[in-house]
Amino acid sequence: MDHAIPNDLDAVLVIATAGSEAEAVHLARAAVERQLAACVQLLPIRSIYMWQGQIHDDPELLLLFKTRRALYAALEACIREQHSYDVPEILMLPVQAGLPAYLAWLVEQTGGTTP
């Protein structure tokens, strides 16, 4: 079993939040339909944050987009153009390693080619 980490690993995890299930589903479907993400997971969360000088405590949905680094700018644009928030949370986190078969599937589903 090979556990080597490829030097050219392009996989990233992009996280975002949405204020409703309908919006989260819409964002997730748009990303997958455009091949900007191979998969998007939706998780109910509670966010406590400061916005415009006030503390907010709101239910939200956390979206986990599985994608490639090369698609980040397009995915960010897709999320921003359809999001209801003035300043949506959009963060890209690197994937250090992963199951090779899953990573190959991720690349295939997002229009890339596997090395």
Contacts in CASP RR format, 6 or more apart in sequence:
PFRMAT RR
TARGET T0000
AUTHOR 0000-0000-0000
METHOD contacts of the structure
MODEL  1
MDHAIPNDLDAVLVIATAGSEAEAVHLARAAVERQLAACVQLLPIRSIYM
WQGQIHDDPELLLLFKTRRALYAALEACIREQHSYDVPEILMLPVQAGLP
AYLAWLVEQTGGTTP
2 100 0 8 1.000
3 97 0 8 1.000
5 96 0 8 1.000
5 97 0 8 1.000
6 115 0 8 1.000
8 115 0 8 1.000
9 95 0 8 1.000
9 96 0 8 1.000
9 97 0 8 1.000
9 103 0 8 1.000
10 68 0 8 1.000
10 69 0 8 1.000
10 70 0 8 1.000
10 107 0 8 1.000
11 66 0 8 1.000
11 67 0 8 1.000
11 68 0 8 1.000
11 69 0 8 1.000
11 95 0 8 1.000
11 98 0 8 1.000
11 103 0 8 1.000
11 106 0 8 1.000
11 107 0 8 1.000
12 67 0 8 1.000
12 68 0 8 1.000
12 69 0 8 1.000
12 72 0 8 1.000
12 92 0 8 1.000
12 93 0 8 1.000
12 94 0 8 1.000
12 95 0 8 1.000
13 64 0 8 1.000
13 65 0 8 1.000
13 66 0 8 1.000
13 67 0 8 1.000
13 92 0 8 1.000
13 93 0 8 1.000
13 94 0 8 1.000
13 95 0 8 1.000
14 37 0 8 1.000
14 64 0 8 1.000
14 65 0 8 1.000
14 67 0 8 1.000
14 72 0 8 1.000
14 75 0 8 1.000
14 76 0 8 1.000
14 90 0 8 1.000
14 91 0 8 1.000
14 92 0 8 1.000
14 93 0 8 1.000
15 62 0 8 1.000
15 63 0 8 1.000
15 64 0 8 1.000
15 65 0 8 1.000
15 89 0 8 1.000
15 90 0 8 1.000
15 91 0 8 1.000
15 93 0 8 1.000
16 27 0 8 1.000
16 62 0 8 1.000
16 63 0 8 1.000
16 65 0 8 1.000
16 79 0 8 1.000
16 83 0 8 1.000
16 88 0 8 1.000
16 89 0 8 1.000
16 90 0 8 1.000
16 91 0 8 1.000
17 45 0 8 1.000
17 47 0 8 1.000
17 60 0 8 1.000
17 61 0 8 1.000
17 62 0 8 1.000
17 63 0 8 1.000
17 85 0 8 1.000
17 88 0 8 1.000
17 89 0 8 1.000
18 24 0 8 1.000
18 27 0 8 1.000
18 60 0 8 1.000
18 61 0 8 1.000
18 63 0 8 1.000
18 83 0 8 1.000
18 84 0 8 1.000
18 88 0 8 1.000
19 58 0 8 1.000
19 59 0 8 1.000
19 60 0 8 1.000
19 61 0 8 1.000
19 84 0 8 1.000
19 85 0 8 1.000
20 61 0 8 1.000
21 42 0 8 1.000
21 61 0 8 1.000
23 61 0 8 1.000
23 83 0 8 1.000
23 84 0 8 1.000
24 42 0 8 1.000
24 61 0 8 1.000
24 63 0 8 1.000
25 42 0 8 1.000
26 82 0 8 1.000
27 40 0 8 1.000
27 63 0 8 1.000
27 78 0 8 1.000
27 79 0 8 1.000
27 82 0 8 1.000
27 83 0 8 1.000
28 37 0 8 1.000
28 40 0 8 1.000
28 42 0 8 1.000
28 63 0 8 1.000
28 65 0 8 1.000
30 36 0 8 1.000
30 78 0 8 1.000
30 82 0 8 1.000
31 37 0 8 1.000
31 40 0 8 1.000
31 65 0 8 1.000
31 67 0 8 1.000
31 75 0 8 1.000
31 78 0 8 1.000
31 79 0 8 1.000
32 38 0 8 1.000
32 39 0 8 1.000
32 40 0 8 1.000
34 74 0 8 1.000
34 78 0 8 1.000
35 109 0 8 1.000
35 110 0 8 1.000
35 111 0 8 1.000
36 65 0 8 1.000
36 67 0 8 1.000
36 71 0 8 1.000
36 74 0 8 1.000
36 75 0 8 1.000
36 78 0 8 1.000
36 110 0 8 1.000
37 65 0 8 1.000
37 66 0 8 1.000
37 67 0 8 1.000
37 71 0 8 1.000
37 75 0 8 1.000
37 110 0 8 1.000
38 66 0 8 1.000
38 67 0 8 1.000
38 105 0 8 1.000
38 106 0 8 1.000
38 107 0 8 1.000
38 108 0 8 1.000
38 109 0 8 1.000
38 110 0 8 1.000
39 65 0 8 1.000
39 66 0 8 1.000
39 106 0 8 1.000
39 109 0 8 1.000
40 63 0 8 1.000
40 64 0 8 1.000
40 65 0 8 1.000
40 66 0 8 1.000
41 63 0 8 1.000
41 64 0 8 1.000
42 61 0 8 1.000
42 62 0 8 1.000
42 63 0 8 1.000
43 61 0 8 1.000
43 62 0 8 1.000
43 64 0 8 1.000
44 59 0 8 1.000
44 60 0 8 1.000
44 61 0 8 1.000
44 62 0 8 1.000
45 59 0 8 1.000
45 60 0 8 1.000
45 61 0 8 1.000
45 62 0 8 1.000
46 57 0 8 1.000
46 58 0 8 1.000
46 59 0 8 1.000
46 60 0 8 1.000
47 56 0 8 1.000
47 57 0 8 1.000
47 58 0 8 1.000
47 59 0 8 1.000
47 60 0 8 1.000
48 55 0 8 1.000
48 56 0 8 1.000
48 57 0 8 1.000
49 55 0 8 1.000
49 56 0 8 1.000
50 56 0 8 1.000
65 75 0 8 1.000
66 106 0 8 1.000
67 75 0 8 1.000
67 106 0 8 1.000
67 110 0 8 1.000
68 106 0 8 1.000
68 107 0 8 1.000
68 110 0 8 1.000
68 112 0 8 1.000
69 92 0 8 1.000
69 94 0 8 1.000
71 110 0 8 1.000
72 92 0 8 1.000
76 90 0 8 1.000
79 88 0 8 1.000
79 90 0 8 1.000
80 88 0 8 1.000
80 90 0 8 1.000
95 103 0 8 1.000
104 114 0 8 1.000
107 113 0 8 1.000
107 114 0 8 1.000
108 114 0 8 1.000
END
